[in-house]
Amino acid sequence: MVDGATAGLFLDAAGAKAVGASIAIAFTGLASAIAEKDIGTAAIGAMAENEGLFGKGLILTVIPETIVIFGLVVALLINSA
């Protein structure tokens, strides 16, 4: 049987906000990593054929990082509410 003091640990609002913020960061980080893996592989293949594509490959590799920034903004908004 769970008493009132122990049940409060599982239903804490601050803990729920922390879990929500961590989910926002984790999923955006994972999605960004998967996207960067695919884009980086293609960019290296393209640069192997034409070295002049280095700038475009670098820009395209950095673009998925904005997804993580959006996840960080969402996490900060969740924690500030």
mmCIF file of the N, C-alpha and C atoms, coordinates in Angstrom:
data_MODEL
# 
_entry.id   MODEL 
# 
loop_
_atom_site.group_PDB 
_atom_site.id 
_atom_site.type_symbol 
_atom_site.label_atom_id 
_atom_site.label_alt_id 
_atom_site.label_comp_id 
_atom_site.label_asym_id 
_atom_site.label_entity_id 
_atom_site.label_seq_id 
_atom_site.pdbx_PDB_ins_code 
_atom_site.Cartn_x 
_atom_site.Cartn_y 
_atom_site.Cartn_z 
_atom_site.occupancy 
_atom_site.B_iso_or_equiv 
_atom_site.pdbx_formal_charge 
_atom_site.auth_seq_id 
_atom_site.auth_comp_id 
_atom_site.auth_asym_id 
_atom_site.auth_atom_id 
_atom_site.pdbx_PDB_model_num 
ATOM 1   N N  . MET A 1 1  ? 0.835  -1.172 0.000   1.00 0.00 ? 1  MET A N  1 
ATOM 2   C CA . MET A 1 1  ? 0.000  0.000  0.000   1.00 0.00 ? 1  MET A CA 1 
ATOM 3   C C  . MET A 1 1  ? 0.889  1.248  0.000   1.00 0.00 ? 1  MET A C  1 
ATOM 4   N N  . VAL A 1 2  ? 0.484  2.252  -0.744  1.00 0.00 ? 2  VAL A N  1 
ATOM 5   C CA . VAL A 1 2  ? 1.249  3.490  -0.870  1.00 0.00 ? 2  VAL A CA 1 
ATOM 6   C C  . VAL A 1 2  ? 0.578  4.561  -0.033  1.00 0.00 ? 2  VAL A C  1 
ATOM 7   N N  . ASP A 1 3  ? 1.358  5.178  0.853   1.00 0.00 ? 3  ASP A N  1 
ATOM 8   C CA . ASP A 1 3  ? 0.777  6.249  1.666   1.00 0.00 ? 3  ASP A CA 1 
ATOM 9   C C  . ASP A 1 3  ? 0.811  7.569  0.903   1.00 0.00 ? 3  ASP A C  1 
ATOM 10  N N  . GLY A 1 4  ? 0.262  8.613  1.488   1.00 0.00 ? 4  GLY A N  1 
ATOM 11  C CA . GLY A 1 4  ? 0.152  9.909  0.828   1.00 0.00 ? 4  GLY A CA 1 
ATOM 12  C C  . GLY A 1 4  ? 1.490  10.558 0.541   1.00 0.00 ? 4  GLY A C  1 
ATOM 13  N N  . ALA A 1 5  ? 2.464  10.396 1.412   1.00 0.00 ? 5  ALA A N  1 
ATOM 14  C CA . ALA A 1 5  ? 3.773  11.027 1.215   1.00 0.00 ? 5  ALA A CA 1 
ATOM 15  C C  . ALA A 1 5  ? 4.516  10.395 0.045   1.00 0.00 ? 5  ALA A C  1 
ATOM 16  N N  . THR A 1 6  ? 4.412  9.089  -0.088  1.00 0.00 ? 6  THR A N  1 
ATOM 17  C CA . THR A 1 6  ? 5.094  8.405  -1.182  1.00 0.00 ? 6  THR A CA 1 
ATOM 18  C C  . THR A 1 6  ? 4.399  8.674  -2.513  1.00 0.00 ? 6  THR A C  1 
ATOM 19  N N  . ALA A 1 7  ? 3.083  8.752  -2.513  1.00 0.00 ? 7  ALA A N  1 
ATOM 20  C CA . ALA A 1 7  ? 2.345  8.998  -3.753  1.00 0.00 ? 7  ALA A CA 1 
ATOM 21  C C  . ALA A 1 7  ? 2.651  10.384 -4.309  1.00 0.00 ? 7  ALA A C  1 
ATOM 22  N N  . GLY A 1 8  ? 2.959  11.342 -3.438  1.00 0.00 ? 8  GLY A N  1 
ATOM 23  C CA . GLY A 1 8  ? 3.284  12.684 -3.885  1.00 0.00 ? 8  GLY A CA 1 
ATOM 24  C C  . GLY A 1 8  ? 4.572  12.737 -4.683  1.00 0.00 ? 8  GLY A C  1 
ATOM 25  N N  . LEU A 1 9  ? 5.484  11.803 -4.458  1.00 0.00 ? 9  LEU A N  1 
ATOM 26  C CA . LEU A 1 9  ? 6.741  11.778 -5.207  1.00 0.00 ? 9  LEU A CA 1 
ATOM 27  C C  . LEU A 1 9  ? 6.511  11.457 -6.675  1.00 0.00 ? 9  LEU A C  1 
ATOM 28  N N  . PHE A 1 10 ? 5.521  10.653 -6.961  1.00 0.00 ? 10 PHE A N  1 
ATOM 29  C CA . PHE A 1 10 ? 5.263  10.246 -8.331  1.00 0.00 ? 10 PHE A CA 1 
ATOM 30  C C  . PHE A 1 10 ? 4.392  11.245 -9.086  1.00 0.00 ? 10 PHE A C  1 
ATOM 31  N N  . LEU A 1 11 ? 3.719  12.133 -8.406  1.00 0.00 ? 11 LEU A N  1 
ATOM 32  C CA . LEU A 1 11 ? 2.796  13.060 -9.044  1.00 0.00 ? 11 LEU A CA 1 
ATOM 33  C C  . LEU A 1 11 ? 3.268  14.506 -8.932  1.00 0.00 ? 11 LEU A C  1 
ATOM 34  N N  . ASP A 1 12 ? 4.550  14.721 -8.758  1.00 0.00 ? 12 ASP A N  1 
ATOM 35  C CA . ASP A 1 12 ? 5.102  16.046 -8.570  1.00 0.00 ? 12 ASP A CA 1 
ATOM 36  C C  . ASP A 1 12 ? 5.089  16.813 -9.899  1.00 0.00 ? 12 ASP A C  1 
ATOM 37  N N  . ALA A 1 13 ? 4.615  18.055 -9.877  1.00 0.00 ? 13 ALA A N  1 
ATOM 38  C CA . ALA A 1 13 ? 4.537  18.862 -11.099 1.00 0.00 ? 13 ALA A CA 1 
ATOM 39  C C  . ALA A 1 13 ? 5.916  19.230 -11.618 1.00 0.00 ? 13 ALA A C  1 
ATOM 40  N N  . ALA A 1 14 ? 6.845  19.515 -10.731 1.00 0.00 ? 14 ALA A N  1 
ATOM 41  C CA . ALA A 1 14 ? 8.206  19.865 -11.163 1.00 0.00 ? 14 ALA A CA 1 
ATOM 42  C C  . ALA A 1 14 ? 8.884  18.674 -11.835 1.00 0.00 ? 14 ALA A C  1 
ATOM 43  N N  . GLY A 1 15 ? 8.646  17.488 -11.334 1.00 0.00 ? 15 GLY A N  1 
ATOM 44  C CA . GLY A 1 15 ? 9.208  16.290 -11.954 1.00 0.00 ? 15 GLY A CA 1 
ATOM 45  C C  . GLY A 1 15 ? 8.628  16.034 -13.330 1.00 0.00 ? 15 GLY A C  1 
ATOM 46  N N  . ALA A 1 16 ? 7.326  16.253 -13.481 1.00 0.00 ? 16 ALA A N  1 
ATOM 47  C CA . ALA A 1 16 ? 6.683  16.072 -14.782 1.00 0.00 ? 16 ALA A CA 1 
ATOM 48  C C  . ALA A 1 16 ? 7.222  17.076 -15.795 1.00 0.00 ? 16 ALA A C  1 
ATOM 49  N N  . LYS A 1 17 ? 7.466  18.314 -15.340 1.00 0.00 ? 17 LYS A N  1 
ATOM 50  C CA . LYS A 1 17 ? 8.041  19.326 -16.235 1.00 0.00 ? 17 LYS A CA 1 
ATOM 51  C C  . LYS A 1 17 ? 9.458  18.936 -16.647 1.00 0.00 ? 17 LYS A C  1 
ATOM 52  N N  . ALA A 1 18 ? 10.214 18.390 -15.723 1.00 0.00 ? 18 ALA A N  1 
ATOM 53  C CA . ALA A 1 18 ? 11.582 17.971 -16.036 1.00 0.00 ? 18 ALA A CA 1 
ATOM 54  C C  . ALA A 1 18 ? 11.591 16.816 -17.030 1.00 0.00 ? 18 ALA A C  1 
ATOM 55  N N  . VAL A 1 19 ? 10.679 15.878 -16.851 1.00 0.00 ? 19 VAL A N  1 
ATOM 56  C CA . VAL A 1 19 ? 10.590 14.756 -17.787 1.00 0.00 ? 19 VAL A CA 1 
ATOM 57  C C  . VAL A 1 19 ? 10.168 15.249 -19.167 1.00 0.00 ? 19 VAL A C  1 
ATOM 58  N N  . GLY A 1 20 ? 9.225  16.162 -19.229 1.00 0.00 ? 20 GLY A N  1 
ATOM 59  C CA . GLY A 1 20 ? 8.803  16.711 -20.522 1.00 0.00 ? 20 GLY A CA 1 
ATOM 60  C C  . GLY A 1 20 ? 9.920  17.457 -21.218 1.00 0.00 ? 20 GLY A C  1 
ATOM 61  N N  . ALA A 1 21 ? 10.693 18.228 -20.459 1.00 0.00 ? 21 ALA A N  1 
ATOM 62  C CA . ALA A 1 21 ? 11.818 18.956 -21.047 1.00 0.00 ? 21 ALA A CA 1 
ATOM 63  C C  . ALA A 1 21 ? 12.886 17.990 -21.546 1.00 0.00 ? 21 ALA A C  1 
ATOM 64  N N  . SER A 1 22 ? 13.145 16.939 -20.783 1.00 0.00 ? 22 SER A N  1 
ATOM 65  C CA . SER A 1 22 ? 14.160 15.977 -21.213 1.00 0.00 ? 22 SER A CA 1 
ATOM 66  C C  . SER A 1 22 ? 13.723 15.201 -22.445 1.00 0.00 ? 22 SER A C  1 
ATOM 67  N N  . ILE A 1 23 ? 12.428 14.937 -22.568 1.00 0.00 ? 23 ILE A N  1 
ATOM 68  C CA . ILE A 1 23 ? 11.924 14.266 -23.772 1.00 0.00 ? 23 ILE A CA 1 
ATOM 69  C C  . ILE A 1 23 ? 12.074 15.175 -24.984 1.00 0.00 ? 23 ILE A C  1 
ATOM 70  N N  . ALA A 1 24 ? 11.811 16.461 -24.808 1.00 0.00 ? 24 ALA A N  1 
ATOM 71  C CA . ALA A 1 24 ? 11.961 17.409 -25.922 1.00 0.00 ? 24 ALA A CA 1 
ATOM 72  C C  . ALA A 1 24 ? 13.400 17.460 -26.399 1.00 0.00 ? 24 ALA A C  1 
ATOM 73  N N  . ILE A 1 25 ? 14.348 17.499 -25.487 1.00 0.00 ? 25 ILE A N  1 
ATOM 74  C CA . ILE A 1 25 ? 15.760 17.542 -25.858 1.00 0.00 ? 25 ILE A CA 1 
ATOM 75  C C  . ILE A 1 25 ? 16.199 16.207 -26.463 1.00 0.00 ? 25 ILE A C  1 
ATOM 76  N N  . ALA A 1 26 ? 15.779 15.101 -25.871 1.00 0.00 ? 26 ALA A N  1 
ATOM 77  C CA . ALA A 1 26 ? 16.230 13.783 -26.334 1.00 0.00 ? 26 ALA A CA 1 
ATOM 78  C C  . ALA A 1 26 ? 15.746 13.491 -27.749 1.00 0.00 ? 26 ALA A C  1 
ATOM 79  N N  . PHE A 1 27 ? 14.470 13.745 -28.022 1.00 0.00 ? 27 PHE A N  1 
ATOM 80  C CA . PHE A 1 27 ? 13.959 13.417 -29.346 1.00 0.00 ? 27 PHE A CA 1 
ATOM 81  C C  . PHE A 1 27 ? 14.533 14.319 -30.434 1.00 0.00 ? 27 PHE A C  1 
ATOM 82  N N  . THR A 1 28 ? 14.693 15.599 -30.134 1.00 0.00 ? 28 THR A N  1 
ATOM 83  C CA . THR A 1 28 ? 15.276 16.481 -31.146 1.00 0.00 ? 28 THR A CA 1 
ATOM 84  C C  . THR A 1 28 ? 16.750 16.162 -31.365 1.00 0.00 ? 28 THR A C  1 
ATOM 85  N N  . GLY A 1 29 ? 17.457 15.799 -30.302 1.00 0.00 ? 29 GLY A N  1 
ATOM 86  C CA . GLY A 1 29 ? 18.860 15.405 -30.457 1.00 0.00 ? 29 GLY A CA 1 
ATOM 87  C C  . GLY A 1 29 ? 19.001 14.136 -31.269 1.00 0.00 ? 29 GLY A C  1 
ATOM 88  N N  . LEU A 1 30 ? 18.132 13.186 -31.030 1.00 0.00 ? 30 LEU A N  1 
ATOM 89  C CA . LEU A 1 30 ? 18.177 11.932 -31.789 1.00 0.00 ? 30 LEU A CA 1 
ATOM 90  C C  . LEU A 1 30 ? 17.833 12.164 -33.258 1.00 0.00 ? 30 LEU A C  1 
ATOM 91  N N  . ALA A 1 31 ? 16.819 12.961 -33.520 1.00 0.00 ? 31 ALA A N  1 
ATOM 92  C CA . ALA A 1 31 ? 16.440 13.253 -34.906 1.00 0.00 ? 31 ALA A CA 1 
ATOM 93  C C  . ALA A 1 31 ? 17.553 14.007 -35.628 1.00 0.00 ? 31 ALA A C  1 
ATOM 94  N N  . SER A 1 32 ? 18.192 14.925 -34.936 1.00 0.00 ? 32 SER A N  1 
ATOM 95  C CA . SER A 1 32 ? 19.292 15.680 -35.529 1.00 0.00 ? 32 SER A CA 1 
ATOM 96  C C  . SER A 1 32 ? 20.471 14.764 -35.832 1.00 0.00 ? 32 SER A C  1 
ATOM 97  N N  . ALA A 1 33 ? 20.768 13.844 -34.943 1.00 0.00 ? 33 ALA A N  1 
ATOM 98  C CA . ALA A 1 33 ? 21.883 12.918 -35.162 1.00 0.00 ? 33 ALA A CA 1 
ATOM 99  C C  . ALA A 1 33 ? 21.631 12.025 -36.362 1.00 0.00 ? 33 ALA A C  1 
ATOM 100 N N  . ILE A 1 34 ? 20.419 11.546 -36.511 1.00 0.00 ? 34 ILE A N  1 
ATOM 101 C CA . ILE A 1 34 ? 20.094 10.692 -37.661 1.00 0.00 ? 34 ILE A CA 1 
ATOM 102 C C  . ILE A 1 34 ? 20.197 11.484 -38.958 1.00 0.00 ? 34 ILE A C  1 
ATOM 103 N N  . ALA A 1 35 ? 19.691 12.720 -38.961 1.00 0.00 ? 35 ALA A N  1 
ATOM 104 C CA . ALA A 1 35 ? 19.756 13.551 -40.157 1.00 0.00 ? 35 ALA A CA 1 
ATOM 105 C C  . ALA A 1 35 ? 21.196 13.904 -40.502 1.00 0.00 ? 35 ALA A C  1 
ATOM 106 N N  . GLU A 1 36 ? 22.001 14.234 -39.498 1.00 0.00 ? 36 GLU A N  1 
ATOM 107 C CA . GLU A 1 36 ? 23.398 14.579 -39.759 1.00 0.00 ? 36 GLU A CA 1 
ATOM 108 C C  . GLU A 1 36 ? 24.181 13.398 -40.289 1.00 0.00 ? 36 GLU A C  1 
ATOM 109 N N  . LYS A 1 37 ? 23.860 12.205 -39.816 1.00 0.00 ? 37 LYS A N  1 
ATOM 110 C CA . LYS A 1 37 ? 24.538 11.008 -40.312 1.00 0.00 ? 37 LYS A CA 1 
ATOM 111 C C  . LYS A 1 37 ? 24.299 10.835 -41.807 1.00 0.00 ? 37 LYS A C  1 
ATOM 112 N N  . ASP A 1 38 ? 23.056 10.952 -42.220 1.00 0.00 ? 38 ASP A N  1 
ATOM 113 C CA . ASP A 1 38 ? 22.738 10.768 -43.636 1.00 0.00 ? 38 ASP A CA 1 
ATOM 114 C C  . ASP A 1 38 ? 23.310 11.890 -44.499 1.00 0.00 ? 38 ASP A C  1 
ATOM 115 N N  . ILE A 1 39 ? 23.185 13.116 -44.040 1.00 0.00 ? 39 ILE A N  1 
ATOM 116 C CA . ILE A 1 39 ? 23.692 14.256 -44.813 1.00 0.00 ? 39 ILE A CA 1 
ATOM 117 C C  . ILE A 1 39 ? 25.210 14.226 -44.865 1.00 0.00 ? 39 ILE A C  1 
ATOM 118 N N  . GLY A 1 40 ? 25.857 13.900 -43.750 1.00 0.00 ? 40 GLY A N  1 
ATOM 119 C CA . GLY A 1 40 ? 27.316 13.837 -43.727 1.00 0.00 ? 40 GLY A CA 1 
ATOM 120 C C  . GLY A 1 40 ? 27.869 12.765 -44.642 1.00 0.00 ? 40 GLY A C  1 
ATOM 121 N N  . THR A 1 41 ? 27.210 11.623 -44.689 1.00 0.00 ? 41 THR A N  1 
ATOM 122 C CA . THR A 1 41 ? 27.636 10.553 -45.584 1.00 0.00 ? 41 THR A CA 1 
ATOM 123 C C  . THR A 1 41 ? 27.542 10.989 -47.035 1.00 0.00 ? 41 THR A C  1 
ATOM 124 N N  . ALA A 1 42 ? 26.442 11.624 -47.399 1.00 0.00 ? 42 ALA A N  1 
ATOM 125 C CA . ALA A 1 42 ? 26.271 12.095 -48.774 1.00 0.00 ? 42 ALA A CA 1 
ATOM 126 C C  . ALA A 1 42 ? 27.254 13.219 -49.106 1.00 0.00 ? 42 ALA A C  1 
ATOM 127 N N  . ALA A 1 43 ? 27.522 14.094 -48.133 1.00 0.00 ? 43 ALA A N  1 
ATOM 128 C CA . ALA A 1 43 ? 28.451 15.199 -48.370 1.00 0.00 ? 43 ALA A CA 1 
ATOM 129 C C  . ALA A 1 43 ? 29.868 14.690 -48.587 1.00 0.00 ? 43 ALA A C  1 
ATOM 130 N N  . ILE A 1 44 ? 30.283 13.707 -47.816 1.00 0.00 ? 44 ILE A N  1 
ATOM 131 C CA . ILE A 1 44 ? 31.625 13.151 -48.000 1.00 0.00 ? 44 ILE A CA 1 
ATOM 132 C C  . ILE A 1 44 ? 31.725 12.442 -49.339 1.00 0.00 ? 44 ILE A C  1 
ATOM 133 N N  . GLY A 1 45 ? 30.675 11.744 -49.742 1.00 0.00 ? 45 GLY A N  1 
ATOM 134 C CA . GLY A 1 45 ? 30.676 11.107 -51.068 1.00 0.00 ? 45 GLY A CA 1 
ATOM 135 C C  . GLY A 1 45 ? 30.754 12.131 -52.186 1.00 0.00 ? 45 GLY A C  1 
ATOM 136 N N  . ALA A 1 46 ? 30.049 13.236 -52.033 1.00 0.00 ? 46 ALA A N  1 
ATOM 137 C CA . ALA A 1 46 ? 30.091 14.280 -53.059 1.00 0.00 ? 46 ALA A CA 1 
ATOM 138 C C  . ALA A 1 46 ? 31.453 14.958 -53.097 1.00 0.00 ? 46 ALA A C  1 
ATOM 139 N N  . MET A 1 47 ? 32.059 15.186 -51.941 1.00 0.00 ? 47 MET A N  1 
ATOM 140 C CA . MET A 1 47 ? 33.379 15.833 -51.898 1.00 0.00 ? 47 MET A CA 1 
ATOM 141 C C  . MET A 1 47 ? 34.474 14.916 -52.420 1.00 0.00 ? 47 MET A C  1 
ATOM 142 N N  . ALA A 1 48 ? 34.248 13.599 -52.356 1.00 0.00 ? 48 ALA A N  1 
ATOM 143 C CA . ALA A 1 48 ? 35.228 12.675 -52.921 1.00 0.00 ? 48 ALA A CA 1 
ATOM 144 C C  . ALA A 1 48 ? 35.292 12.818 -54.435 1.00 0.00 ? 48 ALA A C  1 
ATOM 145 N N  . GLU A 1 49 ? 34.169 13.168 -55.043 1.00 0.00 ? 49 GLU A N  1 
ATOM 146 C CA . GLU A 1 49 ? 34.135 13.345 -56.490 1.00 0.00 ? 49 GLU A CA 1 
ATOM 147 C C  . GLU A 1 49 ? 34.501 14.764 -56.909 1.00 0.00 ? 49 GLU A C  1 
ATOM 148 N N  . ASN A 1 50 ? 34.096 15.765 -56.109 1.00 0.00 ? 50 ASN A N  1 
ATOM 149 C CA . ASN A 1 50 ? 34.345 17.162 -56.461 1.00 0.00 ? 50 ASN A CA 1 
ATOM 150 C C  . ASN A 1 50 ? 34.662 17.935 -55.182 1.00 0.00 ? 50 ASN A C  1 
ATOM 151 N N  . GLU A 1 51 ? 35.928 18.340 -55.023 1.00 0.00 ? 51 GLU A N  1 
ATOM 152 C CA . GLU A 1 51 ? 36.339 19.019 -53.792 1.00 0.00 ? 51 GLU A CA 1 
ATOM 153 C C  . GLU A 1 51 ? 35.720 20.404 -53.644 1.00 0.00 ? 51 GLU A C  1 
ATOM 154 N N  . GLY A 1 52 ? 35.183 20.958 -54.695 1.00 0.00 ? 52 GLY A N  1 
ATOM 155 C CA . GLY A 1 52 ? 34.562 22.269 -54.632 1.00 0.00 ? 52 GLY A CA 1 
ATOM 156 C C  . GLY A 1 52 ? 33.239 22.283 -53.896 1.00 0.00 ? 52 GLY A C  1 
ATOM 157 N N  . LEU A 1 53 ? 32.714 21.137 -53.549 1.00 0.00 ? 53 LEU A N  1 
ATOM 158 C CA . LEU A 1 53 ? 31.431 21.045 -52.843 1.00 0.00 ? 53 LEU A CA 1 
ATOM 159 C C  . LEU A 1 53 ? 31.582 21.062 -51.320 1.00 0.00 ? 53 LEU A C  1 
ATOM 160 N N  . PHE A 1 54 ? 32.789 21.396 -50.840 1.00 0.00 ? 54 PHE A N  1 
ATOM 161 C CA . PHE A 1 54 ? 33.019 21.378 -49.388 1.00 0.00 ? 54 PHE A CA 1 
ATOM 162 C C  . PHE A 1 54 ? 32.116 22.370 -48.664 1.00 0.00 ? 54 PHE A C  1 
ATOM 163 N N  . GLY A 1 55 ? 31.986 23.580 -49.168 1.00 0.00 ? 55 GLY A N  1 
ATOM 164 C CA . GLY A 1 55 ? 31.167 24.603 -48.512 1.00 0.00 ? 55 GLY A CA 1 
ATOM 165 C C  . GLY A 1 55 ? 29.705 24.209 -48.429 1.00 0.00 ? 55 GLY A C  1 
ATOM 166 N N  . LYS A 1 56 ? 29.179 23.690 -49.537 1.00 0.00 ? 56 LYS A N  1 
ATOM 167 C CA . LYS A 1 56 ? 27.772 23.255 -49.530 1.00 0.00 ? 56 LYS A CA 1 
ATOM 168 C C  . LYS A 1 56 ? 27.571 22.077 -48.591 1.00 0.00 ? 56 LYS A C  1 
ATOM 169 N N  . GLY A 1 57 ? 28.523 21.155 -48.579 1.00 0.00 ? 57 GLY A N  1 
ATOM 170 C CA . GLY A 1 57 ? 28.412 20.009 -47.677 1.00 0.00 ? 57 GLY A CA 1 
ATOM 171 C C  . GLY A 1 57 ? 28.454 20.422 -46.222 1.00 0.00 ? 57 GLY A C  1 
ATOM 172 N N  . LEU A 1 58 ? 29.302 21.403 -45.913 1.00 0.00 ? 58 LEU A N  1 
ATOM 173 C CA . LEU A 1 58 ? 29.393 21.886 -44.539 1.00 0.00 ? 58 LEU A CA 1 
ATOM 174 C C  . LEU A 1 58 ? 28.108 22.574 -44.103 1.00 0.00 ? 58 LEU A C  1 
ATOM 175 N N  . ILE A 1 59 ? 27.563 23.409 -44.972 1.00 0.00 ? 59 ILE A N  1 
ATOM 176 C CA . ILE A 1 59 ? 26.307 24.109 -44.645 1.00 0.00 ? 59 ILE A CA 1 
ATOM 177 C C  . ILE A 1 59 ? 25.172 23.104 -44.445 1.00 0.00 ? 59 ILE A C  1 
ATOM 178 N N  . LEU A 1 60 ? 25.057 22.138 -45.342 1.00 0.00 ? 60 LEU A N  1 
ATOM 179 C CA . LEU A 1 60 ? 23.978 21.155 -45.237 1.00 0.00 ? 60 LEU A CA 1 
ATOM 180 C C  . LEU A 1 60 ? 24.139 20.251 -44.018 1.00 0.00 ? 60 LEU A C  1 
ATOM 181 N N  . THR A 1 61 ? 25.363 20.043 -43.579 1.00 0.00 ? 61 THR A N  1 
ATOM 182 C CA . THR A 1 61 ? 25.585 19.219 -42.396 1.00 0.00 ? 61 THR A CA 1 
ATOM 183 C C  . THR A 1 61 ? 25.197 19.960 -41.121 1.00 0.00 ? 61 THR A C  1 
ATOM 184 N N  . VAL A 1 62 ? 25.329 21.283 -41.108 1.00 0.00 ? 62 VAL A N  1 
ATOM 185 C CA . VAL A 1 62 ? 25.045 22.069 -39.906 1.00 0.00 ? 62 VAL A CA 1 
ATOM 186 C C  . VAL A 1 62 ? 23.554 22.369 -39.756 1.00 0.00 ? 62 VAL A C  1 
ATOM 187 N N  . ILE A 1 63 ? 22.803 22.354 -40.832 1.00 0.00 ? 63 ILE A N  1 
ATOM 188 C CA . ILE A 1 63 ? 21.379 22.735 -40.790 1.00 0.00 ? 63 ILE A CA 1 
ATOM 189 C C  . ILE A 1 63 ? 20.555 21.906 -39.780 1.00 0.00 ? 63 ILE A C  1 
ATOM 190 N N  . PRO A 1 64 ? 20.741 20.589 -39.667 1.00 0.00 ? 64 PRO A N  1 
ATOM 191 C CA . PRO A 1 64 ? 19.928 19.848 -38.680 1.00 0.00 ? 64 PRO A CA 1 
ATOM 192 C C  . PRO A 1 64 ? 20.150 20.267 -37.231 1.00 0.00 ? 64 PRO A C  1 
ATOM 193 N N  . GLU A 1 65 ? 21.229 20.969 -36.934 1.00 0.00 ? 65 GLU A N  1 
ATOM 194 C CA . GLU A 1 65 ? 21.459 21.419 -35.568 1.00 0.00 ? 65 GLU A CA 1 
ATOM 195 C C  . GLU A 1 65 ? 20.395 22.406 -35.103 1.00 0.00 ? 65 GLU A C  1 
ATOM 196 N N  . THR A 1 66 ? 19.726 23.073 -36.043 1.00 0.00 ? 66 THR A N  1 
ATOM 197 C CA . THR A 1 66 ? 18.668 24.002 -35.648 1.00 0.00 ? 66 THR A CA 1 
ATOM 198 C C  . THR A 1 66 ? 17.499 23.265 -34.991 1.00 0.00 ? 66 THR A C  1 
ATOM 199 N N  . ILE A 1 67 ? 17.337 22.000 -35.329 1.00 0.00 ? 67 ILE A N  1 
ATOM 200 C CA . ILE A 1 67 ? 16.272 21.213 -34.707 1.00 0.00 ? 67 ILE A CA 1 
ATOM 201 C C  . ILE A 1 67 ? 16.525 21.100 -33.209 1.00 0.00 ? 67 ILE A C  1 
ATOM 202 N N  . VAL A 1 68 ? 17.784 20.908 -32.817 1.00 0.00 ? 68 VAL A N  1 
ATOM 203 C CA . VAL A 1 68 ? 18.114 20.800 -31.397 1.00 0.00 ? 68 VAL A CA 1 
ATOM 204 C C  . VAL A 1 68 ? 17.886 22.133 -30.692 1.00 0.00 ? 68 VAL A C  1 
ATOM 205 N N  . ILE A 1 69 ? 18.165 23.230 -31.382 1.00 0.00 ? 69 ILE A N  1 
ATOM 206 C CA . ILE A 1 69 ? 17.915 24.551 -30.791 1.00 0.00 ? 69 ILE A CA 1 
ATOM 207 C C  . ILE A 1 69 ? 16.426 24.732 -30.530 1.00 0.00 ? 69 ILE A C  1 
ATOM 208 N N  . PHE A 1 70 ? 15.585 24.280 -31.467 1.00 0.00 ? 70 PHE A N  1 
ATOM 209 C CA . PHE A 1 70 ? 14.141 24.355 -31.248 1.00 0.00 ? 70 PHE A CA 1 
ATOM 210 C C  . PHE A 1 70 ? 13.733 23.494 -30.049 1.00 0.00 ? 70 PHE A C  1 
ATOM 211 N N  . GLY A 1 71 ? 14.331 22.316 -29.907 1.00 0.00 ? 71 GLY A N  1 
ATOM 212 C CA . GLY A 1 71 ? 14.053 21.467 -28.751 1.00 0.00 ? 71 GLY A CA 1 
ATOM 213 C C  . GLY A 1 71 ? 14.466 22.120 -27.455 1.00 0.00 ? 71 GLY A C  1 
ATOM 214 N N  . LEU A 1 72 ? 15.604 22.835 -27.469 1.00 0.00 ? 72 LEU A N  1 
ATOM 215 C CA . LEU A 1 72 ? 16.036 23.550 -26.281 1.00 0.00 ? 72 LEU A CA 1 
ATOM 216 C C  . LEU A 1 72 ? 15.064 24.669 -25.936 1.00 0.00 ? 72 LEU A C  1 
ATOM 217 N N  . VAL A 1 73 ? 14.564 25.377 -26.940 1.00 0.00 ? 73 VAL A N  1 
ATOM 218 C CA . VAL A 1 73 ? 13.584 26.446 -26.687 1.00 0.00 ? 73 VAL A CA 1 
ATOM 219 C C  . VAL A 1 73 ? 12.307 25.861 -26.080 1.00 0.00 ? 73 VAL A C  1 
ATOM 220 N N  . VAL A 1 74 ? 11.862 24.738 -26.612 1.00 0.00 ? 74 VAL A N  1 
ATOM 221 C CA . VAL A 1 74 ? 10.658 24.088 -26.061 1.00 0.00 ? 74 VAL A CA 1 
ATOM 222 C C  . VAL A 1 74 ? 10.904 23.642 -24.621 1.00 0.00 ? 74 VAL A C  1 
ATOM 223 N N  . ALA A 1 75 ? 12.082 23.087 -24.343 1.00 0.00 ? 75 ALA A N  1 
ATOM 224 C CA . ALA A 1 75 ? 12.393 22.670 -22.984 1.00 0.00 ? 75 ALA A CA 1 
ATOM 225 C C  . ALA A 1 75 ? 12.413 23.855 -22.025 1.00 0.00 ? 75 ALA A C  1 
ATOM 226 N N  . LEU A 1 76 ? 12.965 24.983 -22.467 1.00 0.00 ? 76 LEU A N  1 
ATOM 227 C CA . LEU A 1 76 ? 12.978 26.158 -21.618 1.00 0.00 ? 76 LEU A CA 1 
ATOM 228 C C  . LEU A 1 76 ? 11.570 26.706 -21.396 1.00 0.00 ? 76 LEU A C  1 
ATOM 229 N N  . LEU A 1 77 ? 10.735 26.634 -22.422 1.00 0.00 ? 77 LEU A N  1 
ATOM 230 C CA . LEU A 1 77 ? 9.350  27.065 -22.251 1.00 0.00 ? 77 LEU A CA 1 
ATOM 231 C C  . LEU A 1 77 ? 8.577  26.161 -21.309 1.00 0.00 ? 77 LEU A C  1 
ATOM 232 N N  . ILE A 1 78 ? 8.854  24.865 -21.373 1.00 0.00 ? 78 ILE A N  1 
ATOM 233 C CA . ILE A 1 78 ? 8.186  23.932 -20.458 1.00 0.00 ? 78 ILE A CA 1 
ATOM 234 C C  . ILE A 1 78 ? 8.601  24.227 -19.027 1.00 0.00 ? 78 ILE A C  1 
ATOM 235 N N  . ASN A 1 79 ? 9.889  24.463 -18.796 1.00 0.00 ? 79 ASN A N  1 
ATOM 236 C CA . ASN A 1 79 ? 10.371 24.720 -17.431 1.00 0.00 ? 79 ASN A CA 1 
ATOM 237 C C  . ASN A 1 79 ? 9.929  26.070 -16.886 1.00 0.00 ? 79 ASN A C  1 
ATOM 238 N N  . SER A 1 80 ? 9.673  27.037 -17.771 1.00 0.00 ? 80 SER A N  1 
ATOM 239 C CA . SER A 1 80 ? 9.270  28.349 -17.274 1.00 0.00 ? 80 SER A CA 1 
ATOM 240 C C  . SER A 1 80 ? 7.785  28.424 -16.966 1.00 0.00 ? 80 SER A C  1 
ATOM 241 N N  . ALA A 1 81 ? 7.009  27.466 -17.431 1.00 0.00 ? 81 ALA A N  1 
ATOM 242 C CA . ALA A 1 81 ? 5.558  27.501 -17.197 1.00 0.00 ? 81 ALA A CA 1 
ATOM 243 C C  . ALA A 1 81 ? 5.217  27.075 -15.791 1.00 0.00 ? 81 ALA A C  1 
# 
